[in-house]
Amino acid sequence: MIRIIFAIFLFFIIFTFVIWLSMAKFQENYIKDLITNNLEEKYKITYTINTTGYPNRLDTSVNNIKLISEDNFELVGIKNFLFMSLIYNKKKHIISIRPPININFGTNSFVITEGVMNASIEKSNDDFFHKLTIHGIKINLKLNDKPFLKVEDLILATRTKHTEIKDNNKEFFLKLQKPILDNEYSDEKPDFNYKFSSDDLKKLELPQLISQNDLFAKILNYNYGSIEVNNTNINLENQISNIAKYFGKLTNN
């Protein structure tokens, strides 16, 4: 009798593990396809990927991510990207990103050296990502190896109205708590609120490298939204033009 119970238990373990393994492979391939389908041909990306979490979770780690330009220049580097989901809920995913995160534009280097960033993604019935929420805590950003910006708390949320997905009607919300520029860049202004529409975005005079990039065009493709900033030394009235002089020339390397 004990042997029968043990055999049934062993069969159950093997059966559930095989199912979990197939779902883990499916999630890994899903992430790979997601990366490949959003990557322009002139770029290449390297990373390692593995999944843990048996029996009820799928925790897929994407490690040592490097986005490289066609002339072998590293544009983005991320140490660890964790994509989590539950076996019984495939419509919602949790993402955790750990610093350092390196972003390079021409001669400029942005590095997030400290902080915790988590995100949640909700999909509609047709697998369209219609809700994205990012929460960051104690973010520390360096510009060209010098202290640049610290953010105590960050919330970024985007939403595409499910009934209007085909019309690409997207909303954007950003809240920053205590974003403090380094003294070299600062100009005291405690807080501000700004609401914008798609017409406002069209008026932005972005650097050519950004405005002509398909990825940034997708990121900035919102119909309306709002930005709320509290307890800051950033002054939008003249800050952007002042900070620009500290940037090197924005070019493709």
DADA-V570417 format. One record per residue. N is the residue number from 1. PSI is psi in radians with two decimals (* if undefined). D_FIRST is the distance of its C-alpha to the first C-alpha in Angstrom with 2 decimals. Layout:
# DADA-V570417
N	PSI	D_FIRST
N	PSI	D_FIRST
This chain:
# DADA-V570417
1	-0.76	0.00
2	-0.69	3.80
3	-0.69	5.37
4	-0.79	5.14
5	-0.76	6.36
6	-0.72	8.62
7	-0.73	9.86
8	-0.77	10.74
9	-0.76	12.40
10	-0.73	14.19
11	-0.72	15.38
12	-0.76	16.67
13	-0.82	18.55
14	-0.75	20.07
15	-0.82	21.02
16	-0.61	22.71
17	-0.69	24.41
18	-0.75	25.86
19	-0.81	27.22
20	-0.73	28.63
21	-0.71	30.15
22	-0.66	31.91
23	-0.62	33.27
24	-0.74	34.44
25	-0.68	36.26
26	-0.76	37.76
27	-0.70	39.09
28	-0.79	40.54
29	-0.61	42.30
30	-0.78	43.49
31	-0.74	45.11
32	-0.77	46.64
33	-0.68	48.10
34	-0.74	49.39
35	-0.85	51.21
36	-0.74	52.55
37	-0.32	53.78
38	0.26	55.74
39	2.19	57.27
40	2.65	60.73
41	-0.50	61.23
42	-0.12	63.65
43	2.73	60.95
44	2.75	57.91
45	2.44	54.94
46	2.54	52.64
47	2.91	49.37
48	2.67	45.83
49	2.41	42.79
50	2.77	39.10
51	2.40	36.37
52	-3.09	33.79
53	0.07	31.96
54	2.39	28.40
55	-0.29	26.61
56	-0.04	29.10
57	2.74	32.52
58	1.77	34.77
59	1.74	37.20
60	2.06	39.50
61	2.23	42.02
62	2.00	45.26
63	2.68	47.05
64	0.94	50.56
65	2.28	52.00
66	2.11	55.51
67	2.11	57.72
68	2.39	60.48
69	3.03	63.73
70	-0.38	65.15
71	0.45	67.32
72	0.57	64.37
73	2.23	65.06
74	2.03	62.10
75	-0.74	62.38
76	2.41	59.17
77	2.20	56.69
78	2.24	53.55
79	-0.85	51.30
80	2.36	48.10
81	1.99	47.14
82	2.11	43.71
83	1.95	42.61
84	2.50	39.74
85	2.85	37.95
86	2.55	34.82
87	-0.70	32.34
88	0.05	32.91
89	1.66	36.70
90	0.10	38.64
91	-0.16	41.99
92	2.36	42.53
93	2.59	42.65
94	2.34	43.55
95	2.35	45.68
96	2.25	46.52
97	2.29	49.40
98	2.37	50.32
99	2.86	53.80
100	2.62	55.72
101	2.11	56.77
102	2.26	59.85
103	2.18	62.05
104	2.25	65.20
105	1.92	68.13
106	-2.13	70.95
107	0.03	72.18
108	2.43	70.26
109	2.08	66.97
110	2.27	64.81
111	2.12	61.98
112	1.87	59.57
113	-0.46	58.96
114	2.82	57.07
115	2.94	55.16
116	2.25	51.94
117	2.12	51.75
118	2.61	48.96
119	2.65	49.09
120	2.44	47.24
121	2.26	47.54
122	2.33	46.89
123	2.59	46.92
124	-3.12	48.01
125	-0.38	46.27
126	0.37	48.14
127	0.37	46.97
128	2.29	50.43
129	1.77	50.59
130	-0.11	52.49
131	2.27	51.92
132	2.22	52.14
133	2.24	52.38
134	2.28	53.06
135	2.13	53.19
136	2.50	54.77
137	2.28	55.36
138	0.98	57.97
139	2.32	58.94
140	2.08	61.41
141	2.32	63.38
142	2.52	65.81
143	2.07	68.53
144	0.83	69.81
145	0.23	68.34
146	2.56	70.09
147	2.33	68.64
148	-0.96	69.01
149	2.41	66.88
150	2.40	64.39
151	2.13	62.47
152	-0.74	60.78
153	2.36	58.76
154	2.32	58.57
155	2.15	57.19
156	2.23	57.65
157	2.41	56.45
158	2.64	57.07
159	2.38	56.33
160	2.13	57.03
161	2.16	57.43
162	-0.61	54.76
163	-0.14	57.21
164	0.45	59.77
165	-0.72	57.80
166	-0.45	59.92
167	0.00	63.01
168	0.78	61.64
169	1.72	62.45
170	2.52	61.06
171	2.69	61.47
172	2.36	61.56
173	2.30	61.40
174	2.23	61.91
175	2.21	62.14
176	2.20	63.08
177	2.06	63.21
178	0.98	65.62
179	2.09	66.21
180	2.03	68.71
181	2.61	70.72
182	2.64	71.94
183	-0.51	75.49
184	-0.45	76.94
185	-0.14	76.00
186	2.78	75.98
187	1.77	78.33
188	2.22	77.41
189	1.91	76.29
190	-0.82	73.73
191	2.84	71.96
192	2.79	72.37
193	2.45	70.79
194	2.22	71.26
195	2.45	70.29
196	2.85	70.72
197	3.10	70.56
198	-0.51	70.38
199	-0.65	74.20
200	-0.69	74.19
201	-0.60	71.85
202	-0.41	74.21
203	-0.22	77.01
204	2.31	75.21
205	1.55	76.98
206	2.67	74.09
207	2.59	74.56
208	-0.66	74.64
209	-0.60	71.53
210	-0.84	69.53
211	-0.46	71.26
212	0.13	70.89
213	2.22	67.24
214	-0.66	64.83
215	-0.79	62.06
216	-0.56	64.40
217	-0.68	65.76
218	-0.73	62.26
219	-0.68	61.73
220	0.12	65.10
221	1.32	64.72
222	2.58	64.52
223	-0.67	66.50
224	2.90	66.80
225	-2.93	65.38
226	2.67	66.29
227	2.22	66.47
228	2.23	66.51
229	2.28	67.39
230	2.49	67.75
231	1.13	69.30
232	2.88	70.52
233	0.33	73.53
234	2.34	73.43
235	1.84	76.43
236	-0.40	75.92
237	-0.58	79.64
238	0.05	80.44
239	-0.77	77.26
240	-0.81	76.24
241	-0.58	79.65
242	-0.73	79.83
243	-0.56	76.44
244	-0.57	77.20
245	-0.28	79.76
246	-0.16	77.07
247	2.52	75.17
248	3.10	75.95
249	2.30	76.81
250	1.85	73.96
251	2.80	73.71
252	2.29	71.20
253	*	70.76
